[in-house]
Amino acid sequence: MIDWAAIQREALDIFVRYLQIDTTNPPGNEKPAARFLGSLIEAEGLETEYIETQPNREVLVARLRGDGSKGGLMLCNHTDVVPVEARYWDMPAFEGVVRDGRVYGRGAVDMKGCGVMQLIAFLLLKRQGLPLKRDVVFCAVPDEEAGSAWGMGWLCKHRPDVVDVEFELSEGGMGAARFAGKPARLFSVATNEKLAAGLKLTAVGTPGHGSRPHEDNSAIHLMRALLRLHEWDRGITYTPDTTAYLERLADAGLMPPASDAAAVEAQIRRSPALYAAFVNTLNVTMVNSGIKVNVIPAKSEAMLDCRLLPGQDREAWRQEVIRRVDDDRIEVEFVTRNATGAAPAADWDTELFWTINNVIKESMEDAVVVPSMTVGATDNRFLRGRGIPAYGFIPCLLSPEEAAGFHGNNEFLTVENLNMGCELMYEVVRRFCC
């Protein structure tokens, strides 16, 4: 028997200390986080490997050996976090503040909390001494938040032996306590994700003195282009993944039936999080123009975060944007010219998916478990590109406020969700690997 009250106290202590390690990327500096997690594993008498990908950036790898009768399972998490605008937070972002049942800190939901859930499952398997049919690999990687060139991308290229597994669990899917404004117990298991296709728009005009009327202002040309893109309704696109997703939600009474197309589209459009799975998204994230208040800018630039639906072509998207802008003075180019291509979707009709489904439904009879698509980018794409079913799965029920913490202010995870996640993650891994 597992003393879950003691395990929950241990998990909370680990979580708080982990959040106190500042791994903001850039620059990353994830080595202390890898060493912290590794020290907890080493304390159980297990060997760890620290793989340096850049100075002060390490991958942590540890392995529990199975009998080899089945392929391995990787528990993968990233140690880096996105930057913080501290003046917009109500408490320090790197102190792991526990208040009113919430644990605050950058990385709480993205994804140090899930990393702790995976770690607890890994440690418990060792402590229980359970006979394993599969190797279980704990892998904590740097650089996910900046494209993974020095994390999972590096690992797949230089240490393919580490990722030689049959299945993988990481981030990308999660449970939601509400859906379409209604209480729900909806667990999404991400089997696919969108393709990053960020763009840079550059407008060139004629510089001049700010005191005179001026028609060829690069900033004005750029603003007009950005407004055209902002007002562009690109409609709704259904893919096999999202169609299956909607069908399962309709069966659970959380979406209108597919036969009522107008009602389905209206509900999709009401939720930005849901809408993102049905459209190529485009958001202006950075604008730069001018050198002095009294100088008309010769050049103005804007960065656009674009995420394409599976099956879309990056160059075709760029051409669509050029046609929409319809201004020869605007240059449109990719932010990253050699971006990683789209990976195939992972099959969801697998032993791992159904193990997740069964564990959750046994825990909560009214839970709904659905395969889904991640609207952002994750390390799963590298494993899927190698033919490995890589799933995004954070096993807790996030409130809308918690979900808003992904790259947002006052990021937090409730203690209740941390506890739930540790228990569910352990049971999924135990049942799948024993």
DOMI-94364 format. One record per residue (C-alpha): residue in one letter; z, x, y. Coordinates in steps of 0.1 Angstrom, whole numbers, plus 5000, padded with zeros to 4 digits. Example, Ala and Ser with C-alpha at 12.3 -4.5 7.8 and 13.67 -1.06 7.14 Angstrom:
<sites>
{site "A",{5078,5123,4955}}
{site "S",{5071,5137,4989}}
</sites>
This chain:
<sites>
{site "M",{5000,5000,5000}}
{site "I",{4992,5011,5035}}
{site "D",{5019,5008,5062}}
{site "W",{4995,4995,5088}}
{site "A",{5022,4993,5115}}
{site "A",{5027,5031,5112}}
{site "I",{4989,5037,5111}}
{site "Q",{4985,5016,5142}}
{site "R",{5011,5037,5161}}
{site "E",{4993,5068,5149}}
{site "A",{4959,5055,5160}}
{site "L",{4971,5046,5194}}
{site "D",{4987,5080,5199}}
{site "I",{4955,5097,5189}}
{site "F",{4934,5074,5211}}
{site "V",{4955,5081,5242}}
{site "R",{4954,5119,5237}}
{site "Y",{4916,5118,5230}}
{site "L",{4909,5098,5262}}
{site "Q",{4928,5125,5281}}
{site "I",{4902,5151,5272}}
{site "D",{4875,5150,5300}}
{site "T",{4841,5153,5283}}
{site "T",{4820,5140,5312}}
{site "N",{4783,5147,5305}}
{site "P",{4770,5165,5324}}
{site "P",{4782,5191,5318}}
{site "G",{4798,5179,5285}}
{site "N",{4823,5206,5276}}
{site "E",{4829,5187,5244}}
{site "K",{4844,5217,5224}}
{site "P",{4881,5207,5232}}
{site "A",{4874,5172,5219}}
{site "A",{4858,5185,5187}}
{site "R",{4888,5209,5182}}
{site "F",{4913,5181,5188}}
{site "L",{4897,5158,5162}}
{site "G",{4893,5187,5139}}
{site "S",{4929,5197,5141}}
{site "L",{4939,5162,5129}}
{site "I",{4916,5166,5099}}
{site "E",{4928,5202,5091}}
{site "A",{4964,5189,5091}}
{site "E",{4955,5169,5061}}
{site "G",{4944,5200,5042}}
{site "L",{4907,5194,5047}}
{site "E",{4881,5220,5058}}
{site "T",{4862,5215,5090}}
{site "E",{4831,5231,5104}}
{site "Y",{4825,5236,5141}}
{site "I",{4788,5241,5150}}
{site "E",{4781,5255,5184}}
{site "T",{4750,5241,5200}}
{site "Q",{4756,5255,5235}}
{site "P",{4786,5273,5251}}
{site "N",{4817,5250,5250}}
{site "R",{4797,5223,5231}}
{site "E",{4804,5218,5194}}
{site "V",{4796,5195,5165}}
{site "L",{4826,5187,5143}}
{site "V",{4818,5181,5106}}
{site "A",{4842,5174,5078}}
{site "R",{4835,5160,5043}}
{site "L",{4853,5142,5015}}
{site "R",{4836,5148,4982}}
{site "G",{4825,5120,4959}}
{site "D",{4814,5122,4923}}
{site "G",{4778,5122,4933}}
{site "S",{4769,5090,4916}}
{site "K",{4758,5075,4949}}
{site "G",{4744,5090,4982}}
{site "G",{4766,5100,5010}}
{site "L",{4779,5079,5040}}
{site "M",{4781,5096,5075}}
{site "L",{4806,5083,5100}}
{site "C",{4791,5095,5132}}
{site "N",{4805,5093,5168}}
{site "H",{4798,5111,5200}}
{site "T",{4825,5129,5220}}
{site "D",{4809,5130,5254}}
{site "V",{4812,5103,5281}}
{site "V",{4793,5093,5312}}
{site "P",{4805,5103,5347}}
{site "V",{4832,5083,5366}}
{site "E",{4831,5071,5402}}
{site "A",{4869,5075,5405}}
{site "R",{4872,5056,5438}}
{site "Y",{4862,5024,5421}}
{site "W",{4887,5027,5393}}
{site "D",{4922,5011,5396}}
{site "M",{4938,5038,5375}}
{site "P",{4930,5074,5365}}
{site "A",{4900,5076,5341}}
{site "F",{4913,5105,5320}}
{site "E",{4950,5097,5314}}
{site "G",{4947,5071,5287}}
{site "V",{4969,5046,5305}}
{site "V",{4983,5019,5283}}
{site "R",{4991,4987,5303}}
{site "D",{4994,4951,5293}}
{site "G",{4980,4956,5259}}
{site "R",{4950,4976,5271}}
{site "V",{4942,5012,5268}}
{site "Y",{4922,5024,5299}}
{site "G",{4900,5055,5301}}
{site "R",{4864,5066,5302}}
{site "G",{4851,5065,5267}}
{site "A",{4875,5037,5255}}
{site "V",{4846,5016,5243}}
{site "D",{4818,5042,5245}}
{site "M",{4827,5056,5221}}
{site "K",{4860,5073,5216}}
{site "G",{4877,5041,5204}}
{site "C",{4852,5038,5175}}
{site "G",{4855,5075,5168}}
{site "V",{4893,5070,5163}}
{site "M",{4885,5040,5139}}
{site "Q",{4862,5062,5119}}
{site "L",{4888,5091,5119}}
{site "I",{4916,5068,5107}}
{site "A",{4893,5055,5078}}
{site "F",{4885,5091,5069}}
{site "L",{4921,5103,5069}}
{site "L",{4933,5073,5049}}
{site "L",{4907,5079,5022}}
{site "K",{4922,5114,5019}}
{site "R",{4958,5103,5019}}
{site "Q",{4952,5075,4994}}
{site "G",{4935,5099,4970}}
{site "L",{4909,5074,4961}}
{site "P",{4881,5084,4937}}
{site "L",{4849,5083,4957}}
{site "K",{4814,5076,4944}}
{site "R",{4799,5088,4977}}
{site "D",{4805,5118,4999}}
{site "V",{4820,5106,5032}}
{site "V",{4810,5128,5062}}
{site "F",{4829,5126,5095}}
{site "C",{4806,5139,5122}}
{site "A",{4815,5141,5159}}
{site "V",{4786,5152,5181}}
{site "P",{4782,5162,5218}}
{site "D",{4755,5152,5243}}
{site "E",{4746,5116,5233}}
{site "E",{4749,5104,5268}}
{site "A",{4723,5128,5281}}
{site "G",{4697,5124,5254}}
{site "S",{4712,5142,5224}}
{site "A",{4692,5174,5227}}
{site "W",{4724,5194,5221}}
{site "G",{4739,5170,5197}}
{site "M",{4723,5149,5170}}
{site "G",{4688,5160,5180}}
{site "W",{4699,5196,5176}}
{site "L",{4717,5189,5144}}
{site "C",{4687,5172,5127}}
{site "K",{4664,5201,5137}}
{site "H",{4687,5231,5129}}
{site "R",{4712,5218,5103}}
{site "P",{4694,5191,5083}}
{site "D",{4719,5197,5055}}
{site "V",{4746,5180,5075}}
{site "V",{4725,5148,5079}}
{site "D",{4714,5147,5043}}
{site "V",{4731,5113,5036}}
{site "E",{4720,5079,5023}}
{site "F",{4736,5058,5050}}
{site "E",{4752,5062,5085}}
{site "L",{4775,5043,5107}}
{site "S",{4777,5049,5145}}
{site "E",{4776,5028,5177}}
{site "G",{4751,5002,5189}}
{site "G",{4764,4970,5174}}
{site "M",{4798,4953,5180}}
{site "G",{4818,4922,5177}}
{site "A",{4819,4897,5206}}
{site "A",{4847,4872,5213}}
{site "R",{4824,4850,5233}}
{site "F",{4787,4841,5231}}
{site "A",{4768,4820,5256}}
{site "G",{4800,4811,5273}}
{site "K",{4817,4798,5241}}
{site "P",{4844,4814,5220}}
{site "A",{4829,4831,5190}}
{site "R",{4835,4857,5163}}
{site "L",{4801,4872,5163}}
{site "F",{4796,4907,5147}}
{site "S",{4763,4924,5154}}
{site "V",{4751,4952,5131}}
{site "A",{4724,4971,5150}}
{site "T",{4695,4980,5128}}
{site "N",{4670,4988,5156}}
{site "E",{4669,4999,5192}}
{site "K",{4647,5000,5223}}
{site "L",{4627,5030,5234}}
{site "A",{4636,5048,5265}}
{site "A",{4607,5052,5290}}
{site "G",{4622,5061,5323}}
{site "L",{4598,5064,5353}}
{site "K",{4597,5083,5386}}
{site "L",{4578,5067,5415}}
{site "T",{4567,5090,5443}}
{site "A",{4553,5078,5476}}
{site "V",{4537,5102,5501}}
{site "G",{4530,5093,5537}}
{site "T",{4526,5110,5570}}
{site "P",{4557,5125,5586}}
{site "G",{4564,5119,5623}}
{site "H",{4590,5114,5650}}
{site "G",{4615,5086,5643}}
{site "S",{4612,5073,5679}}
{site "R",{4576,5061,5676}}
{site "P",{4560,5031,5657}}
{site "H",{4547,5045,5624}}
{site "E",{4525,5027,5598}}
{site "D",{4523,5054,5571}}
{site "N",{4560,5057,5562}}
{site "S",{4565,5068,5526}}
{site "A",{4599,5050,5524}}
{site "I",{4583,5016,5533}}
{site "H",{4555,5022,5508}}
{site "L",{4581,5029,5481}}
{site "M",{4603,4999,5490}}
{site "R",{4573,4976,5487}}
{site "A",{4564,4989,5453}}
{site "L",{4600,4986,5441}}
{site "L",{4602,4950,5453}}
{site "R",{4570,4941,5434}}
{site "L",{4585,4955,5403}}
{site "H",{4619,4938,5409}}
{site "E",{4602,4904,5413}}
{site "W",{4579,4909,5382}}
{site "D",{4586,4883,5355}}
{site "R",{4575,4898,5323}}
{site "G",{4582,4868,5302}}
{site "I",{4599,4866,5268}}
{site "T",{4587,4887,5238}}
{site "Y",{4599,4879,5203}}
{site "T",{4600,4906,5176}}
{site "P",{4608,4903,5139}}
{site "D",{4643,4916,5146}}
{site "T",{4651,4892,5174}}
{site "T",{4635,4863,5156}}
{site "A",{4658,4868,5126}}
{site "Y",{4687,4873,5150}}
{site "L",{4681,4839,5167}}
{site "E",{4677,4821,5133}}
{site "R",{4711,4833,5121}}
{site "L",{4727,4823,5155}}
{site "A",{4711,4789,5152}}
{site "D",{4724,4784,5117}}
{site "A",{4759,4792,5131}}
{site "G",{4755,4767,5159}}
{site "L",{4755,4794,5186}}
{site "M",{4718,4789,5197}}
{site "P",{4694,4760,5199}}
{site "P",{4670,4756,5169}}
{site "A",{4638,4776,5171}}
{site "S",{4619,4743,5173}}
{site "D",{4633,4737,5208}}
{site "A",{4615,4767,5224}}
{site "A",{4624,4757,5260}}
{site "A",{4661,4755,5253}}
{site "V",{4661,4788,5234}}
{site "E",{4643,4806,5263}}
{site "A",{4667,4790,5289}}
{site "Q",{4697,4803,5270}}
{site "I",{4682,4838,5266}}
{site "R",{4675,4840,5303}}
{site "R",{4711,4830,5312}}
{site "S",{4726,4861,5296}}
{site "P",{4715,4895,5309}}
{site "A",{4728,4911,5277}}
{site "L",{4708,4888,5255}}
{site "Y",{4677,4887,5278}}
{site "A",{4675,4925,5275}}
{site "A",{4666,4922,5238}}
{site "F",{4635,4901,5246}}
{site "V",{4619,4920,5275}}
{site "N",{4609,4955,5286}}
{site "T",{4637,4962,5311}}
{site "L",{4632,4979,5344}}
{site "N",{4660,4988,5368}}
{site "V",{4660,5010,5400}}
{site "T",{4688,5035,5396}}
{site "M",{4681,5063,5421}}
{site "V",{4663,5064,5455}}
{site "N",{4658,5095,5476}}
{site "S",{4640,5097,5509}}
{site "G",{4642,5116,5542}}
{site "I",{4656,5148,5556}}
{site "K",{4670,5137,5590}}
{site "V",{4676,5105,5609}}
{site "N",{4649,5111,5635}}
{site "V",{4622,5123,5610}}
{site "I",{4598,5098,5593}}
{site "P",{4599,5109,5556}}
{site "A",{4568,5125,5542}}
{site "K",{4579,5118,5506}}
{site "S",{4601,5092,5490}}
{site "E",{4611,5090,5453}}
{site "A",{4628,5065,5430}}
{site "M",{4640,5066,5395}}
{site "L",{4636,5036,5372}}
{site "D",{4655,5032,5339}}
{site "C",{4630,5015,5316}}
{site "R",{4637,5004,5280}}
{site "L",{4609,4992,5258}}
{site "L",{4609,4967,5229}}
{site "P",{4602,4981,5194}}
{site "G",{4565,4985,5189}}
{site "Q",{4557,4991,5225}}
{site "D",{4537,5021,5237}}
{site "R",{4551,5042,5265}}
{site "E",{4518,5051,5281}}
{site "A",{4506,5014,5280}}
{site "W",{4539,5006,5298}}
{site "R",{4533,5032,5325}}
{site "Q",{4498,5017,5331}}
{site "E",{4513,4982,5333}}
{site "V",{4537,4994,5360}}
{site "I",{4508,5011,5379}}
{site "R",{4488,4978,5379}}
{site "R",{4519,4959,5391}}
{site "V",{4525,4984,5419}}
{site "D",{4488,4982,5429}}
{site "D",{4491,5010,5455}}
{site "D",{4472,5043,5452}}
{site "R",{4498,5060,5474}}
{site "I",{4524,5056,5446}}
{site "E",{4524,5081,5418}}
{site "V",{4540,5068,5386}}
{site "E",{4551,5094,5360}}
{site "F",{4577,5096,5331}}
{site "V",{4611,5111,5339}}
{site "T",{4610,5128,5305}}
{site "R",{4575,5138,5294}}
{site "N",{4584,5147,5258}}
{site "A",{4608,5119,5250}}
{site "T",{4617,5111,5214}}
{site "G",{4593,5085,5200}}
{site "A",{4604,5052,5185}}
{site "A",{4620,5053,5151}}
{site "P",{4614,5026,5125}}
{site "A",{4639,4998,5121}}
{site "A",{4665,5002,5094}}
{site "D",{4664,4978,5065}}
{site "W",{4693,4954,5068}}
{site "D",{4692,4940,5033}}
{site "T",{4712,4968,5019}}
{site "E",{4745,4974,5001}}
{site "L",{4761,4987,5033}}
{site "F",{4751,4956,5054}}
{site "W",{4764,4932,5028}}
{site "T",{4796,4952,5024}}
{site "I",{4802,4949,5062}}
{site "N",{4793,4912,5060}}
{site "N",{4817,4905,5031}}
{site "V",{4846,4924,5045}}
{site "I",{4844,4907,5079}}
{site "K",{4840,4872,5064}}
{site "E",{4869,4877,5041}}
{site "S",{4890,4887,5071}}
{site "M",{4877,4859,5093}}
{site "E",{4861,4829,5075}}
{site "D",{4844,4816,5107}}
{site "A",{4829,4850,5116}}
{site "V",{4791,4853,5120}}
{site "V",{4775,4886,5110}}
{site "V",{4739,4893,5122}}
{site "P",{4715,4922,5122}}
{site "S",{4706,4930,5158}}
{site "M",{4688,4954,5181}}
{site "T",{4705,4978,5205}}
{site "V",{4692,4975,5240}}
{site "G",{4702,5011,5249}}
{site "A",{4697,5044,5231}}
{site "T",{4719,5058,5204}}
{site "D",{4720,5087,5180}}
{site "N",{4710,5063,5152}}
{site "R",{4673,5068,5161}}
{site "F",{4674,5103,5148}}
{site "L",{4687,5093,5114}}
{site "R",{4663,5063,5112}}
{site "G",{4635,5087,5119}}
{site "R",{4645,5105,5087}}
{site "G",{4644,5073,5067}}
{site "I",{4682,5068,5067}}
{site "P",{4695,5033,5072}}
{site "A",{4716,5040,5103}}
{site "Y",{4737,5011,5116}}
{site "G",{4754,5005,5149}}
{site "F",{4788,4989,5141}}
{site "I",{4820,4988,5161}}
{site "P",{4843,4965,5141}}
{site "C",{4863,4946,5167}}
{site "L",{4858,4916,5189}}
{site "L",{4852,4928,5225}}
{site "S",{4858,4904,5253}}
{site "P",{4832,4902,5281}}
{site "E",{4855,4924,5302}}
{site "E",{4857,4950,5275}}
{site "A",{4820,4950,5269}}
{site "A",{4814,4955,5307}}
{site "G",{4832,4988,5303}}
{site "F",{4801,5005,5288}}
{site "H",{4793,5029,5316}}
{site "G",{4813,5006,5340}}
{site "N",{4845,5009,5360}}
{site "N",{4880,5004,5345}}
{site "E",{4868,5009,5310}}
{site "F",{4893,4997,5284}}
{site "L",{4899,4987,5248}}
{site "T",{4927,4964,5238}}
{site "V",{4954,4976,5214}}
{site "E",{4946,4945,5193}}
{site "N",{4910,4955,5190}}
{site "L",{4919,4991,5182}}
{site "N",{4941,4979,5154}}
{site "M",{4915,4954,5141}}
{site "G",{4888,4981,5142}}
{site "C",{4909,5006,5122}}
{site "E",{4916,4981,5094}}
{site "L",{4881,4967,5092}}
{site "M",{4865,5002,5093}}
{site "Y",{4887,5015,5066}}
{site "E",{4881,4985,5043}}
{site "V",{4843,4987,5048}}
{site "V",{4842,5025,5040}}
{site "R",{4867,5022,5011}}
{site "R",{4848,4993,4995}}
{site "F",{4814,5009,5000}}
{site "C",{4823,5044,4988}}
{site "C",{4848,5037,4960}}
</sites>
